[in-house]
């Protein structure tokens, strides 16, 4: 049996939110490995800690305890500058609320992260290719306000792919979409995974679990 | 990737974002911020120009109605120049002097009906006086003196008095052209007919009266060729100090004063206005800074989520800050241009047609281009700081808080 390459390794991370006097343990000693080629779906009830876990994996937040390794390098104690660099170069993130920049067109939203790394011409070409891939080549000049929810999420997917990330994180990407748009988005994820992209997705839609090749379930901040 | 290329790629992003944000951002916010910047700029420039106008008006009034640019006075211990013709001849040798007038101050009182007062009465040659002061152009009633007028007098509005005259209580309270006034000194007295009333709006000058030298010399031969002051008008850009040095080179035996040395109280007033101007400018800049800061801070705080997204997708915080600093530079630069437009196209012409009427004369806005540029730079600098400080604050908050707009 081929040994799978571990991209991200999580060791006993805990996250505690302090809400005034009250302390809420959102993650409780969670450990997991994410392998290259995974389509990992994290499920659980509201408040189970799914999104919190994804934020730690996507380097959007830091756990209070534990360690996270990205290709063997510990990332929690890195300076924010280094974490920003990792987010840019190795991680793609898709938010539930699309998180597009309203003043930019679909094409410009997709291009933006690549503009940090390559020439304008090159990133424009790549962004156009990615928009074509998600079926939005004809709406590349539209602002996000001129796109439907499903279209905006497809733009966000294209943006997450622009720098050829090691892992794509998606935080309930279909939560605000109608059934048709949700299926289209999931089909894109499936296709991306088939191409070799590693995807980690949070959802609480039972039927979406069918797209995964690994599922982990969280309850009260623990993997069950 | 080469560092040079990396920097080139990164450095274009703030410009790209600024262009897009200004093009597709909220137009009302854009116009509001630019308008606020322009108002701040106009406030700074207006106050400065008003004070400059007051100082300039005061200086012009002193020069044009009272002292000329340079005044010659007899040496200490001497009451008069006794050889006025000779001095005037020597003055003619000096370049950059456009006009000269000798004045004899008559130690006399003026009586009108039952009212008597001691004002400064000067004996002049009306024609040469015209070459230095502009009193001849300020006649509001009657006419100016002619050189051979033996019994004519022109009096300032503050002596003539009348309704709405500031110093009416100490005036003739309504003397008119054609009325007789009596000039009396020692045991001599002479009736003069009021030929005209002048109103320069400079209160010191408007408390003066003028008669011809000829009439005074006929009254008392001792006054012949005697004068107390010689006032000179220099050409427009001449240095008064340089002209005084040239005059000294002509061996003229006199004390030489520039107009501001003679002005005394008015110079003190002008200096006080300068101090107030500086103070008002500092206060204006602080008010502008606070106002601009608040508006830009609110604007940037409303973009917290956007900043969070930019950080989440890997845009470096310094690029995000640069973007907002560039935005505020655009806002403040446009604000300065719009403000300059409002100032030059509306305020300056308006106050040229409707000047402020002050006791030192009509005051219009006097634009000092150096100060204008300084104030423009101050607004832009305040704009930069107003973009930078909230930019720093917002890019340092926790990433998730920023993304959720908290």
Interface residues (C-beta under 8 A of the other chain):
Chain A: X55 X58 X60 X61 X80 X81 X84 X85 X87 X88 X89 X93 X95 X99 X100 X101 X102 X103 X104 X108 X112 X113 X115 X116 X117 X118 X119 X120 X143 X159 X163
Chain B: X1 X6 X9 X10 X12 X13 X16 X17 X20 X21 X23 X24 X25 X306 X309 X310 X311 X312 X313 X314 X315 X316 X317 X319 X398 X399 X400 X403
